[in-house]
Amino acid sequence: MASTSVELECQLLRLFQQDRILSYDNNGLRVAIIGHINSKPALLILERAPFSTYPDQISQTIGKLSNVKSLGTNDIYYWYVADTVSSPYLDGTNVGTSQYPHDLKINLIYPCAEQHVKKYSKQVLRMVVETPELYQEEVLPYIIRQRELGTLIWIWNIIEGKTEVKDVIYRTPIRQEADEGFILLPDLNWDRSTKENLHLLALPERRDIWSIRDLKKKHVSWLRIMRQKLLEATVGTYSWLEADQVKMYVHYQPTYYHFHIHIVHVAMEVGKTMARWSRARHQTDDFTLYDR
């Protein structure tokens, strides 16, 4: 009897008839669907299972990737999208479009260094209050060491027009005030098709601001202009996007120490070290409270 009961429960899934998609999370891991079973309304929530922790299964997944497409490369960084062996779109039909996105977004670092291995290894987290003294004595020396390792080569390549030139969405006109220039382009962690995963990156040309710690009252006007230009360029490039669907933020601590701004869809979930830089004027005006 128990076996029969389980079979009947599983059969419900086969009887489900989809009416429409209600919602999906911005990472594409879960989707909610309204439909019906035997003429009665039914709600179905599909959620992707985690990756296997068995090395052999992971190796098999890597070895059987299909429809691999390169998104770009810069220095030691490579970005791809691909499908797994279980993908329903293995014939390649319309794969990579908003209707049939790829299964996987893949980042490759080659050759990688020990710092990359540490970054992507499981971390032991600590709660730290960063005082000005701690910043000067511990954090700033660490930042200097990181910059001396050559970790910003890929940033300089973009700013100097050596790589990703075709991807640039907006660049300030060349003028004497070089310390006010900036570039806007898609972040290569975005698959370029999932609208609510929209992720752009703004890179100032100036090299004297390493993180939000270096911003001062004198930079407020520049920040306001940059915020407005970035918003206009983003909405102007993507016609399906409205101004109130855009949010901007910076990380602290950032992944790399060249000041940069993330521009994303408002529905996108962002990292735990995010400091929001919203369109609200008071966010930027915070810097005017201190004559630094």
N, C-alpha and C positions, 0 to 999 in steps of 0.2 A: 504493500500500500504506500509506503514511504517513497519508493522509487517512482510509482505512478504519479504521486503528488508533485515530485520534483519535475517530472517530465511535463506535466501540465503547466507548471510555473514557467518553465523555459519556453513552452509553446506560445505563451503570451507575447514574447518578443517577436516571434515570427508572424504573429497576427497584427502587429502594430502597423497602422497606416499613417504616414506623415501628412499633416496639413500644412504647417508652417514652422519655421524656426523662430523661437521667441527671443533667444539671446545666446551669446557665446562670450567667454572671457577673452580678454585681449591677448592672451598667450596661446589661444587656440587649443587649450587643454580640456575645455568643457563646453558642451552645447546643450541647451534646453529646447525641446521640441514638443509642440502640441499636436496631437493626432487623435486617433480613435482605434478602439478594439471592439469588434462586434457592435458597431454603431454607438458605443459609449465613449465619452471623452477620456483621453489618457495623456498623461504628461511623462515624457521620457527624457532623462538626463544622461548624456553620454560623457564619460570622463576618461581620458587616456591614462593607461597604467604607467607606473614609473619604469625607467629603463632597468633591465636585468642587472643584477650585481654579479652574475657569473661571467668570468672573463671569456670563456669559450663562446657564449652567446653574443657578447659584445663584438668579438672578433668576426663572427659570422655576419652580424649586421653590417659591419664596416665593409666586409668583403663582397656583400651582395647589394651595395648601393646602386641605384639606377637613376637615369635622367639627371645626372650631375651637371650643374650649371655654375660657372664661375661668376661671382658678383664683382670680383676685383682683387687686386693685390697691391700691397704697399710695403716695401722693405721686406721684413720677415713674416708679414701677416697676409693670410689668404682667406677669402670668404667664398662660401659655396651655398647652394641649396640642392637638395637631392631627395629621392624617395627611397623608402625601405622596401624590402622584398614583399611586404604585406600590403603595399599600396594598391588601391583599386585602379590607379591610373598608369600602370606599368607600360602601356603602349605609347605613352608620351602625349596623348591627345589633350591639348589645352592645359597641360601641366605648367604651373608657374603663373597662371593667371589668377585674378581674384576669385574666380569661380572654382578653380582646381589648384589650390596652392600646394607647394611641395610639402612633404612630410617633415623634413629636417632642415634646419639652418645650421651650417657647419663652419666653424672657425678653425683654421690651421695656423700654428706658429712654427715656422721652420727656417733655420734651426732655432730651437728654443734655448733659453738660458735658465740657470737655477732660480732666478727671480720669478720666471713664469711658472715654474714647477711649484714654488711656494705659494704664489697667488692662487692657483687653482687646486691646491691641496686643502683638505678639511682644516678649518681654522678654529683656534681656541679664542673666543671672544672675551673682551674685557671692557668694563665701563671706565672711561677716562675723562676727567675734566681737564681740558687743555687751557691752562693759564698762560698769560703772556710769557712768563718765565719758562714754563715747560716748552713753549713753542720755540723760544730762542735757544734753549739749551739742548733740546732733544729733536724736535720736529724739523726745524730749519736745517740743521746739519744733515739729517736724513734726506730731506728734499734735495739738497745740494749733491749728495752722493748719488741719488737716483738720476739726476740730470746729467751727471758726469759719466754715467754708464752708457750714454747714447740712446736712451729709451725714447727720445723725441724725434729721431730721424724721420719717422713716417709723418710727423706733424710738419716738419720743415719741408718735406717733399711736397705736401699739399700746398702750403703757403707759397712756396717758390714756383709752383706750377709744373712740377716734375711728374706728378702722378695725380690720378683722379680728376684730370682737367675737365673731361666731358661731363662729370657728375656735378660740377659746381652749379648751384641754383642762383646764387647771388654773390657778387663781389663788389665791394665799394670801389668807386672810380679811383684810379691812381692819382694821387695828389701829394703835396709836400707834407701834409700831416699824416705821415706813415703810421704813427702810433695810434691812429684812430680807425685804421682799416680793419676789415674782417671779411671772412668767407663763410658762406652757408652751403652745405651739401648733405646728402643723405648719409646717415650713420650706417656703416656696413653691417650692423646687427639687425637692420630692417630688411625684410625680404622684398621690399619695393611693391608689394601687391596687397597686403592685408591693411586695410585703411585704418583700423583702430590700433594698429601697431606702428603707425607713422612715427618715425624717429629720425630727426635731423640733427646736425651738429654744426654749431657756429664756432669758428676759430678766429680769434683776433690775430692780426698780423704782428702786433707788438709782442716782445718777448720778456718784458720786465714784470709782468703780472703772472705769477705762477699758480695762485689759487685765490679764493675769495678773501684770504687773509691779507692780501696785498692791495685790496681795493680801499681807496680813500675818498674823502669828500670831493676832491678835485675831479674824480672820475664820474661823478653823478650825471653830468650832462652827456658824457660819452655813452654811459649805460642806457640812458633814456632814448637817445637817438638809435642806438643799436637795437634795443628792444622793439622800437617802432618799425625799423627797417626790416628786421627779421620777421615780424608778424606780417607785414605787407608782402614780403617776398614769399612766405610760406603759403598764405591764402591765395596769392596770385598764381602760384605754381600749381596748386592742387584745387581745382574748381569745386570739388565735392566737400571742401573744408571751409567752415566759417570761423570768424575771428574768435568767437567765444568757445570754440572747440580746441583751442591751442593753449598749451601751458608750457612754460619755460622753467628750467631749474638748473642748479649746479650741485655738484657733489662736494662734500668735505668729510673726510679726506677724498680727494679725487683719485682716479686710477692713474693718471699721469699729470705731471706738474707743468702744464701750460694752460692758463685759464681758458675755459671753454664752457659753452652753454648748450644744454640739451633742449631741443624743441620737439614736443611729442603731442600726440592726440590726448585730449583731456581724459579719455577713458583708460589710458594706458597706466598700468601699475608700474611704479618706478622703484629704484633701489632704496635700501634702508638708510643710506647715508645721504639722502637727498635733502637739499635746502631749497625750498621752492622760491622761484623768482617770478612771481605772477605778474599779470598785467596791472594789478592794483598799484596805484601810484605810491602808496605808503611803503611798499616793499623796497623800492629803490630809494625813497626818501629816508629810510633808516640811516643811510650813510651820512645824511646831512645833520644828524644829531650830534655828530662828533667831528670836531675840527681837527682832523688828523693830518 
